[in-house]
C-alpha cells in the first residue's frame, strides 16, 4: 500500500481555508471539502489494510 503524504494534504487544506477566509470565494471552500473527503477515504483504506494485516 502506498503511503500518502497526509501532511501535504493538511497543508493544502489549510491553504484553501485561509484563502476562503480572506476572499470568501466558495471555490476555495469546495476545494478544502474535497481534500477532507479524500483524507477520509484514505483513512478508511488504511484501517482496512491494518485489519487485514493484523488478522494474518
mmCIF file as Biopython writes it, N, C-alpha, C and O atoms, coordinates in Angstrom:
data_model
#
loop_
_atom_site.group_PDB
_atom_site.id
_atom_site.type_symbol
_atom_site.label_atom_id
_atom_site.label_alt_id
_atom_site.label_comp_id
_atom_site.label_asym_id
_atom_site.label_entity_id
_atom_site.label_seq_id
_atom_site.pdbx_PDB_ins_code
_atom_site.Cartn_x
_atom_site.Cartn_y
_atom_site.Cartn_z
_atom_site.occupancy
_atom_site.B_iso_or_equiv
_atom_site.auth_seq_id
_atom_site.auth_asym_id
_atom_site.pdbx_PDB_model_num
ATOM 1   N N  . UNK A ? 1  ? 0.858   -1.190  0.000  1.0 0.0 1  A 1 
ATOM 2   C CA . UNK A ? 1  ? 0.000   0.000   0.000  1.0 0.0 1  A 1 
ATOM 3   C C  . UNK A ? 1  ? 0.894   1.240   0.000  1.0 0.0 1  A 1 
ATOM 4   O O  . UNK A ? 1  ? 1.832   1.342   0.790  1.0 0.0 1  A 1 
ATOM 5   N N  . UNK A ? 2  ? 0.594   2.160   -0.879 1.0 0.0 2  A 1 
ATOM 6   C CA . UNK A ? 2  ? 1.372   3.395   -0.986 1.0 0.0 2  A 1 
ATOM 7   C C  . UNK A ? 2  ? 0.904   4.378   0.085  1.0 0.0 2  A 1 
ATOM 8   O O  . UNK A ? 2  ? -0.291  4.636   0.234  1.0 0.0 2  A 1 
ATOM 9   N N  . UNK A ? 3  ? 1.857   4.915   0.818  1.0 0.0 3  A 1 
ATOM 10  C CA . UNK A ? 3  ? 1.515   5.888   1.854  1.0 0.0 3  A 1 
ATOM 11  C C  . UNK A ? 3  ? 1.387   7.272   1.239  1.0 0.0 3  A 1 
ATOM 12  O O  . UNK A ? 3  ? 2.258   7.716   0.491  1.0 0.0 3  A 1 
ATOM 13  N N  . UNK A ? 4  ? 0.323   7.927   1.552  1.0 0.0 4  A 1 
ATOM 14  C CA . UNK A ? 4  ? 0.069   9.279   1.065  1.0 0.0 4  A 1 
ATOM 15  C C  . UNK A ? 4  ? 0.621   10.268  2.086  1.0 0.0 4  A 1 
ATOM 16  O O  . UNK A ? 4  ? 0.570   10.022  3.291  1.0 0.0 4  A 1 
ATOM 17  N N  . UNK A ? 5  ? 1.139   11.367  1.604  1.0 0.0 5  A 1 
ATOM 18  C CA . UNK A ? 5  ? 1.678   12.388  2.494  1.0 0.0 5  A 1 
ATOM 19  C C  . UNK A ? 5  ? 0.525   13.211  3.087  1.0 0.0 5  A 1 
ATOM 20  O O  . UNK A ? 5  ? 0.111   14.227  2.530  1.0 0.0 5  A 1 
ATOM 21  N N  . UNK A ? 6  ? 0.027   12.742  4.220  1.0 0.0 6  A 1 
ATOM 22  C CA . UNK A ? 6  ? -1.120  13.392  4.859  1.0 0.0 6  A 1 
ATOM 23  C C  . UNK A ? 6  ? -0.770  14.825  5.251  1.0 0.0 6  A 1 
ATOM 24  O O  . UNK A ? 6  ? -1.626  15.708  5.195  1.0 0.0 6  A 1 
ATOM 25  N N  . UNK A ? 7  ? 0.466   15.060  5.644  1.0 0.0 7  A 1 
ATOM 26  C CA . UNK A ? 7  ? 0.865   16.426  5.995  1.0 0.0 7  A 1 
ATOM 27  C C  . UNK A ? 7  ? 0.687   17.382  4.824  1.0 0.0 7  A 1 
ATOM 28  O O  . UNK A ? 7  ? 0.288   18.532  5.012  1.0 0.0 7  A 1 
ATOM 29  N N  . UNK A ? 8  ? 0.979   16.913  3.628  1.0 0.0 8  A 1 
ATOM 30  C CA . UNK A ? 8  ? 0.795   17.755  2.438  1.0 0.0 8  A 1 
ATOM 31  C C  . UNK A ? 8  ? -0.684  18.059  2.225  1.0 0.0 8  A 1 
ATOM 32  O O  . UNK A ? 8  ? -1.051  19.182  1.879  1.0 0.0 8  A 1 
ATOM 33  N N  . UNK A ? 9  ? -1.534  17.049  2.435  1.0 0.0 9  A 1 
ATOM 34  C CA . UNK A ? 9  ? -2.972  17.275  2.317  1.0 0.0 9  A 1 
ATOM 35  C C  . UNK A ? 9  ? -3.434  18.301  3.350  1.0 0.0 9  A 1 
ATOM 36  O O  . UNK A ? 9  ? -4.227  19.189  3.035  1.0 0.0 9  A 1 
ATOM 37  N N  . UNK A ? 10 ? -2.944  18.180  4.569  1.0 0.0 10 A 1 
ATOM 38  C CA . UNK A ? 10 ? -3.340  19.127  5.614  1.0 0.0 10 A 1 
ATOM 39  C C  . UNK A ? 10 ? -2.857  20.539  5.301  1.0 0.0 10 A 1 
ATOM 40  O O  . UNK A ? 10 ? -3.581  21.508  5.527  1.0 0.0 10 A 1 
ATOM 41  N N  . UNK A ? 11 ? -1.637  20.658  4.783  1.0 0.0 11 A 1 
ATOM 42  C CA . UNK A ? 11 ? -1.130  21.974  4.378  1.0 0.0 11 A 1 
ATOM 43  C C  . UNK A ? 11 ? -2.005  22.578  3.291  1.0 0.0 11 A 1 
ATOM 44  O O  . UNK A ? 11 ? -2.351  23.759  3.334  1.0 0.0 11 A 1 
ATOM 45  N N  . UNK A ? 12 ? -2.358  21.747  2.314  1.0 0.0 12 A 1 
ATOM 46  C CA . UNK A ? 12 ? -3.201  22.228  1.217  1.0 0.0 12 A 1 
ATOM 47  C C  . UNK A ? 12 ? -4.578  22.632  1.737  1.0 0.0 12 A 1 
ATOM 48  O O  . UNK A ? 12 ? -5.121  23.658  1.328  1.0 0.0 12 A 1 
ATOM 49  N N  . UNK A ? 13 ? -5.142  21.830  2.634  1.0 0.0 13 A 1 
ATOM 50  C CA . UNK A ? 13 ? -6.430  22.155  3.240  1.0 0.0 13 A 1 
ATOM 51  C C  . UNK A ? 13 ? -6.359  23.509  3.956  1.0 0.0 13 A 1 
ATOM 52  O O  . UNK A ? 13 ? -7.223  24.366  3.772  1.0 0.0 13 A 1 
ATOM 53  N N  . UNK A ? 14 ? -5.327  23.684  4.764  1.0 0.0 14 A 1 
ATOM 54  C CA . UNK A ? 14 ? -5.167  24.944  5.499  1.0 0.0 14 A 1 
ATOM 55  C C  . UNK A ? 14 ? -5.001  26.130  4.552  1.0 0.0 14 A 1 
ATOM 56  O O  . UNK A ? 14 ? -5.533  27.210  4.809  1.0 0.0 14 A 1 
ATOM 57  N N  . UNK A ? 15 ? -4.269  25.932  3.464  1.0 0.0 15 A 1 
ATOM 58  C CA . UNK A ? 15 ? -4.102  26.999  2.475  1.0 0.0 15 A 1 
ATOM 59  C C  . UNK A ? 15 ? -5.439  27.403  1.872  1.0 0.0 15 A 1 
ATOM 60  O O  . UNK A ? 15 ? -5.746  28.590  1.766  1.0 0.0 15 A 1 
ATOM 61  N N  . UNK A ? 16 ? -6.237  26.409  1.476  1.0 0.0 16 A 1 
ATOM 62  C CA . UNK A ? 16 ? -7.540  26.716  0.876  1.0 0.0 16 A 1 
ATOM 63  C C  . UNK A ? 16 ? -8.468  27.394  1.879  1.0 0.0 16 A 1 
ATOM 64  O O  . UNK A ? 16 ? -9.213  28.307  1.522  1.0 0.0 16 A 1 
ATOM 65  N N  . UNK A ? 17 ? -8.423  26.949  3.129  1.0 0.0 17 A 1 
ATOM 66  C CA . UNK A ? 17 ? -9.286  27.581  4.124  1.0 0.0 17 A 1 
ATOM 67  C C  . UNK A ? 17 ? -8.862  29.018  4.394  1.0 0.0 17 A 1 
ATOM 68  O O  . UNK A ? 17 ? -9.713  29.883  4.602  1.0 0.0 17 A 1 
ATOM 69  N N  . UNK A ? 18 ? -7.573  29.280  4.394  1.0 0.0 18 A 1 
ATOM 70  C CA . UNK A ? 18 ? -7.091  30.642  4.571  1.0 0.0 18 A 1 
ATOM 71  C C  . UNK A ? 18 ? -7.556  31.527  3.410  1.0 0.0 18 A 1 
ATOM 72  O O  . UNK A ? 18 ? -8.020  32.648  3.617  1.0 0.0 18 A 1 
ATOM 73  N N  . UNK A ? 19 ? -7.423  31.004  2.191  1.0 0.0 19 A 1 
ATOM 74  C CA . UNK A ? 19 ? -7.889  31.762  1.021  1.0 0.0 19 A 1 
ATOM 75  C C  . UNK A ? 19 ? -9.387  32.014  1.096  1.0 0.0 19 A 1 
ATOM 76  O O  . UNK A ? 19 ? -9.856  33.099  0.753  1.0 0.0 19 A 1 
ATOM 77  N N  . UNK A ? 20 ? -10.141 31.010  1.545  1.0 0.0 20 A 1 
ATOM 78  C CA . UNK A ? 20 ? -11.585 31.181  1.682  1.0 0.0 20 A 1 
ATOM 79  C C  . UNK A ? 20 ? -11.909 32.266  2.710  1.0 0.0 20 A 1 
ATOM 80  O O  . UNK A ? 20 ? -12.785 33.101  2.485  1.0 0.0 20 A 1 
ATOM 81  N N  . UNK A ? 21 ? -11.200 32.246  3.831  1.0 0.0 21 A 1 
ATOM 82  C CA . UNK A ? 21 ? -11.447 33.257  4.865  1.0 0.0 21 A 1 
ATOM 83  C C  . UNK A ? 21 ? -11.050 34.658  4.399  1.0 0.0 21 A 1 
ATOM 84  O O  . UNK A ? 21 ? -11.685 35.649  4.759  1.0 0.0 21 A 1 
ATOM 85  N N  . UNK A ? 22 ? -9.986  34.722  3.589  1.0 0.0 22 A 1 
ATOM 86  C CA . UNK A ? 22 ? -9.516  36.025  3.119  1.0 0.0 22 A 1 
ATOM 87  C C  . UNK A ? 22 ? -10.424 36.611  2.038  1.0 0.0 22 A 1 
ATOM 88  O O  . UNK A ? 22 ? -10.724 37.805  2.052  1.0 0.0 22 A 1 
ATOM 89  N N  . UNK A ? 23 ? -10.861 35.760  1.098  1.0 0.0 23 A 1 
ATOM 90  C CA . UNK A ? 23 ? -11.575 36.263  -0.073 1.0 0.0 23 A 1 
ATOM 91  C C  . UNK A ? 23 ? -13.037 35.846  -0.145 1.0 0.0 23 A 1 
ATOM 92  O O  . UNK A ? 23 ? -13.812 36.433  -0.901 1.0 0.0 23 A 1 
ATOM 93  N N  . UNK A ? 24 ? -13.424 34.838  0.634  1.0 0.0 24 A 1 
ATOM 94  C CA . UNK A ? 24 ? -14.820 34.419  0.661  1.0 0.0 24 A 1 
ATOM 95  C C  . UNK A ? 24 ? -15.284 33.705  -0.594 1.0 0.0 24 A 1 
ATOM 96  O O  . UNK A ? 24 ? -16.487 33.547  -0.800 1.0 0.0 24 A 1 
ATOM 97  N N  . UNK A ? 25 ? -14.358 33.269  -1.439 1.0 0.0 25 A 1 
ATOM 98  C CA . UNK A ? 25 ? -14.721 32.600  -2.689 1.0 0.0 25 A 1 
ATOM 99  C C  . UNK A ? 25 ? -15.073 31.142  -2.400 1.0 0.0 25 A 1 
ATOM 100 O O  . UNK A ? 25 ? -14.257 30.407  -1.844 1.0 0.0 25 A 1 
ATOM 101 N N  . UNK A ? 26 ? -16.255 30.730  -2.767 1.0 0.0 26 A 1 
ATOM 102 C CA . UNK A ? 26 ? -16.757 29.385  -2.484 1.0 0.0 26 A 1 
ATOM 103 C C  . UNK A ? 26 ? -15.877 28.291  -3.088 1.0 0.0 26 A 1 
ATOM 104 O O  . UNK A ? 26 ? -15.829 27.178  -2.564 1.0 0.0 26 A 1 
ATOM 105 N N  . UNK A ? 27 ? -15.199 28.589  -4.156 1.0 0.0 27 A 1 
ATOM 106 C CA . UNK A ? 27 ? -14.320 27.596  -4.798 1.0 0.0 27 A 1 
ATOM 107 C C  . UNK A ? 27 ? -13.267 27.103  -3.812 1.0 0.0 27 A 1 
ATOM 108 O O  . UNK A ? 27 ? -12.961 25.911  -3.784 1.0 0.0 27 A 1 
ATOM 109 N N  . UNK A ? 28 ? -12.713 27.994  -3.008 1.0 0.0 28 A 1 
ATOM 110 C CA . UNK A ? 28 ? -11.697 27.599  -2.029 1.0 0.0 28 A 1 
ATOM 111 C C  . UNK A ? 28 ? -12.289 26.675  -0.967 1.0 0.0 28 A 1 
ATOM 112 O O  . UNK A ? 28 ? -11.653 25.702  -0.561 1.0 0.0 28 A 1 
ATOM 113 N N  . UNK A ? 29 ? -13.484 26.975  -0.527 1.0 0.0 29 A 1 
ATOM 114 C CA . UNK A ? 29 ? -14.159 26.129  0.453  1.0 0.0 29 A 1 
ATOM 115 C C  . UNK A ? 29 ? -14.446 24.750  -0.140 1.0 0.0 29 A 1 
ATOM 116 O O  . UNK A ? 29 ? -14.271 23.733  0.530  1.0 0.0 29 A 1 
ATOM 117 N N  . UNK A ? 30 ? -14.884 24.720  -1.395 1.0 0.0 30 A 1 
ATOM 118 C CA . UNK A ? 30 ? -15.171 23.454  -2.069 1.0 0.0 30 A 1 
ATOM 119 C C  . UNK A ? 30 ? -13.905 22.602  -2.201 1.0 0.0 30 A 1 
ATOM 120 O O  . UNK A ? 30 ? -13.953 21.387  -2.009 1.0 0.0 30 A 1 
ATOM 121 N N  . UNK A ? 31 ? -12.791 23.227  -2.523 1.0 0.0 31 A 1 
ATOM 122 C CA . UNK A ? 31 ? -11.524 22.503  -2.641 1.0 0.0 31 A 1 
ATOM 123 C C  . UNK A ? 31 ? -11.113 21.924  -1.286 1.0 0.0 31 A 1 
ATOM 124 O O  . UNK A ? 31 ? -10.639 20.790  -1.210 1.0 0.0 31 A 1 
ATOM 125 N N  . UNK A ? 32 ? -11.293 22.695  -0.231 1.0 0.0 32 A 1 
ATOM 126 C CA . UNK A ? 32 ? -10.958 22.222  1.114  1.0 0.0 32 A 1 
ATOM 127 C C  . UNK A ? 32 ? -11.823 21.011  1.481  1.0 0.0 32 A 1 
ATOM 128 O O  . UNK A ? 32 ? -11.324 20.040  2.051  1.0 0.0 32 A 1 
ATOM 129 N N  . UNK A ? 33 ? -13.107 21.070  1.158  1.0 0.0 33 A 1 
ATOM 130 C CA . UNK A ? 33 ? -14.001 19.946  1.440  1.0 0.0 33 A 1 
ATOM 131 C C  . UNK A ? 33 ? -13.591 18.707  0.653  1.0 0.0 33 A 1 
ATOM 132 O O  . UNK A ? 33 ? -13.664 17.591  1.167  1.0 0.0 33 A 1 
ATOM 133 N N  . UNK A ? 34 ? -13.166 18.899  -0.572 1.0 0.0 34 A 1 
ATOM 134 C CA . UNK A ? 34 ? -12.721 17.772  -1.398 1.0 0.0 34 A 1 
ATOM 135 C C  . UNK A ? 34 ? -11.483 17.097  -0.791 1.0 0.0 34 A 1 
ATOM 136 O O  . UNK A ? 34 ? -11.359 15.872  -0.815 1.0 0.0 34 A 1 
ATOM 137 N N  . UNK A ? 35 ? -10.587 17.898  -0.259 1.0 0.0 35 A 1 
ATOM 138 C CA . UNK A ? 35 ? -9.397  17.354  0.398  1.0 0.0 35 A 1 
ATOM 139 C C  . UNK A ? 35 ? -9.804  16.537  1.621  1.0 0.0 35 A 1 
ATOM 140 O O  . UNK A ? 35 ? -9.270  15.449  1.841  1.0 0.0 35 A 1 
ATOM 141 N N  . UNK A ? 36 ? -10.739 17.046  2.414  1.0 0.0 36 A 1 
ATOM 142 C CA . UNK A ? 36 ? -11.198 16.302  3.590  1.0 0.0 36 A 1 
ATOM 143 C C  . UNK A ? 36 ? -11.821 14.969  3.198  1.0 0.0 36 A 1 
ATOM 144 O O  . UNK A ? 36 ? -11.586 13.955  3.855  1.0 0.0 36 A 1 
ATOM 145 N N  . UNK A ? 37 ? -12.609 14.967  2.137  1.0 0.0 37 A 1 
ATOM 146 C CA . UNK A ? 37 ? -13.222 13.727  1.670  1.0 0.0 37 A 1 
ATOM 147 C C  . UNK A ? 37 ? -12.162 12.727  1.217  1.0 0.0 37 A 1 
ATOM 148 O O  . UNK A ? 37 ? -12.284 11.530  1.476  1.0 0.0 37 A 1 
ATOM 149 N N  . UNK A ? 38 ? -11.134 13.213  0.549  1.0 0.0 38 A 1 
ATOM 150 C CA . UNK A ? 38 ? -10.045 12.335  0.127  1.0 0.0 38 A 1 
ATOM 151 C C  . UNK A ? 38 ? -9.330  11.739  1.328  1.0 0.0 38 A 1 
ATOM 152 O O  . UNK A ? 38 ? -8.998  10.554  1.335  1.0 0.0 38 A 1 
ATOM 153 N N  . UNK A ? 39 ? -9.094  12.562  2.342  1.0 0.0 39 A 1 
ATOM 154 C CA . UNK A ? 39 ? -8.427  12.063  3.543  1.0 0.0 39 A 1 
ATOM 155 C C  . UNK A ? 39 ? -9.289  11.025  4.258  1.0 0.0 39 A 1 
ATOM 156 O O  . UNK A ? 39 ? -8.765  10.033  4.765  1.0 0.0 39 A 1 
ATOM 157 N N  . UNK A ? 40 ? -10.599 11.241  4.303  1.0 0.0 40 A 1 
ATOM 158 C CA . UNK A ? 40 ? -11.497 10.274  4.938  1.0 0.0 40 A 1 
ATOM 159 C C  . UNK A ? 40 ? -11.426 8.931   4.218  1.0 0.0 40 A 1 
ATOM 160 O O  . UNK A ? 40 ? -11.350 7.882   4.857  1.0 0.0 40 A 1 
ATOM 161 N N  . UNK A ? 41 ? -11.450 8.966   2.895  1.0 0.0 41 A 1 
ATOM 162 C CA . UNK A ? 41 ? -11.365 7.728   2.116  1.0 0.0 41 A 1 
ATOM 163 C C  . UNK A ? 41 ? -10.031 7.036   2.371  1.0 0.0 41 A 1 
ATOM 164 O O  . UNK A ? 41 ? -9.972  5.812   2.492  1.0 0.0 41 A 1 
ATOM 165 N N  . UNK A ? 42 ? -8.976  7.813   2.451  1.0 0.0 42 A 1 
ATOM 166 C CA . UNK A ? 42 ? -7.647  7.257   2.705  1.0 0.0 42 A 1 
ATOM 167 C C  . UNK A ? 42 ? -7.591  6.583   4.073  1.0 0.0 42 A 1 
ATOM 168 O O  . UNK A ? 42 ? -7.027  5.497   4.205  1.0 0.0 42 A 1 
ATOM 169 N N  . UNK A ? 43 ? -8.167  7.215   5.084  1.0 0.0 43 A 1 
ATOM 170 C CA . UNK A ? 43 ? -8.163  6.653   6.431  1.0 0.0 43 A 1 
ATOM 171 C C  . UNK A ? 43 ? -8.927  5.325   6.448  1.0 0.0 43 A 1 
ATOM 172 O O  . UNK A ? 43 ? -8.493  4.373   7.096  1.0 0.0 43 A 1 
ATOM 173 N N  . UNK A ? 44 ? -10.037 5.256   5.756  1.0 0.0 44 A 1 
ATOM 174 C CA . UNK A ? 44 ? -10.798 4.008   5.681  1.0 0.0 44 A 1 
ATOM 175 C C  . UNK A ? 44 ? -9.943  2.910   5.054  1.0 0.0 44 A 1 
ATOM 176 O O  . UNK A ? 44 ? -9.917  1.785   5.551  1.0 0.0 44 A 1 
ATOM 177 N N  . UNK A ? 45 ? -9.247  3.230   3.972  1.0 0.0 45 A 1 
ATOM 178 C CA . UNK A ? 45 ? -8.380  2.245   3.320  1.0 0.0 45 A 1 
ATOM 179 C C  . UNK A ? 45 ? -7.258  1.788   4.237  1.0 0.0 45 A 1 
ATOM 180 O O  . UNK A ? 45 ? -6.950  0.597   4.298  1.0 0.0 45 A 1 
ATOM 181 N N  . UNK A ? 46 ? -6.652  2.715   4.941  1.0 0.0 46 A 1 
ATOM 182 C CA . UNK A ? 46 ? -5.569  2.363   5.860  1.0 0.0 46 A 1 
ATOM 183 C C  . UNK A ? 46 ? -6.087  1.467   6.978  1.0 0.0 46 A 1 
ATOM 184 O O  . UNK A ? 46 ? -5.443  0.478   7.329  1.0 0.0 46 A 1 
ATOM 185 N N  . UNK A ? 47 ? -7.237  1.802   7.535  1.0 0.0 47 A 1 
ATOM 186 C CA . UNK A ? 47 ? -7.803  0.982   8.608  1.0 0.0 47 A 1 
ATOM 187 C C  . UNK A ? 47 ? -8.141  -0.424  8.116  1.0 0.0 47 A 1 
ATOM 188 O O  . UNK A ? 47 ? -7.902  -1.402  8.823  1.0 0.0 47 A 1 
ATOM 189 N N  . UNK A ? 48 ? -8.694  -0.529  6.911  1.0 0.0 48 A 1 
ATOM 190 C CA . UNK A ? 48 ? -8.980  -1.842  6.342  1.0 0.0 48 A 1 
ATOM 191 C C  . UNK A ? 48 ? -7.692  -2.630  6.147  1.0 0.0 48 A 1 
ATOM 192 O O  . UNK A ? 48 ? -7.646  -3.828  6.429  1.0 0.0 48 A 1 
ATOM 193 N N  . UNK A ? 49 ? -6.660  -1.970  5.672  1.0 0.0 49 A 1 
ATOM 194 C CA . UNK A ? 49 ? -5.376  -2.623  5.468  1.0 0.0 49 A 1 
ATOM 195 C C  . UNK A ? 49 ? -4.797  -3.116  6.793  1.0 0.0 49 A 1 
ATOM 196 O O  . UNK A ? 49 ? -4.266  -4.224  6.873  1.0 0.0 49 A 1 
ATOM 197 N N  . UNK A ? 50 ? -4.903  -2.292  7.821  1.0 0.0 50 A 1 
ATOM 198 C CA . UNK A ? 50 ? -4.403  -2.682  9.146  1.0 0.0 50 A 1 
ATOM 199 C C  . UNK A ? 50 ? -5.171  -3.888  9.697  1.0 0.0 50 A 1 
ATOM 200 O O  . UNK A ? 50 ? -4.579  -4.776  10.311 1.0 0.0 50 A 1 
ATOM 201 N N  . UNK A ? 51 ? -6.466  -3.918  9.480  1.0 0.0 51 A 1 
ATOM 202 C CA . UNK A ? 51 ? -7.269  -5.055  9.949  1.0 0.0 51 A 1 
ATOM 203 C C  . UNK A ? 51 ? -6.839  -6.325  9.225  1.0 0.0 51 A 1 
ATOM 204 O O  . UNK A ? 51 ? -6.728  -7.387  9.838  1.0 0.0 51 A 1 
ATOM 205 N N  . UNK A ? 52 ? -6.600  -6.216  7.933  1.0 0.0 52 A 1 
ATOM 206 C CA . UNK A ? 52 ? -6.177  -7.395  7.159  1.0 0.0 52 A 1 
ATOM 207 C C  . UNK A ? 52 ? -4.823  -7.904  7.606  1.0 0.0 52 A 1 
ATOM 208 O O  . UNK A ? 52 ? -4.624  -9.110  7.752  1.0 0.0 52 A 1 
ATOM 209 N N  . UNK A ? 53 ? -3.897  -6.992  7.822  1.0 0.0 53 A 1 
ATOM 210 C CA . UNK A ? 53 ? -2.558  -7.424  8.224  1.0 0.0 53 A 1 
ATOM 211 C C  . UNK A ? 53 ? -2.539  -7.940  9.659  1.0 0.0 53 A 1 
ATOM 212 O O  . UNK A ? 53 ? -1.727  -8.802  9.992  1.0 0.0 53 A 1 
ATOM 213 N N  . UNK A ? 54 ? -3.414  -7.429  10.503 1.0 0.0 54 A 1 
ATOM 214 C CA . UNK A ? 54 ? -3.475  -7.893  11.895 1.0 0.0 54 A 1 
ATOM 215 C C  . UNK A ? 54 ? -4.070  -9.288  11.988 1.0 0.0 54 A 1 
ATOM 216 O O  . UNK A ? 54 ? -3.740  -10.043 12.902 1.0 0.0 54 A 1 
ATOM 217 N N  . UNK A ? 55 ? -4.935  -9.633  11.060 1.0 0.0 55 A 1 
ATOM 218 C CA . UNK A ? 55 ? -5.587  -10.941 11.116 1.0 0.0 55 A 1 
ATOM 219 C C  . UNK A ? 55 ? -4.739  -12.059 10.492 1.0 0.0 55 A 1 
ATOM 220 O O  . UNK A ? 55 ? -5.087  -13.235 10.599 1.0 0.0 55 A 1 
ATOM 221 N N  . UNK A ? 56 ? -3.642  -11.694 9.851  1.0 0.0 56 A 1 
ATOM 222 C CA . UNK A ? 56 ? -2.773  -12.709 9.214  1.0 0.0 56 A 1 
ATOM 223 C C  . UNK A ? 56 ? -1.858  -13.376 10.174 1.0 0.0 56 A 1 
ATOM 224 O O  . UNK A ? 56 ? -1.077  -14.243 9.782  1.0 0.0 56 A 1 
#
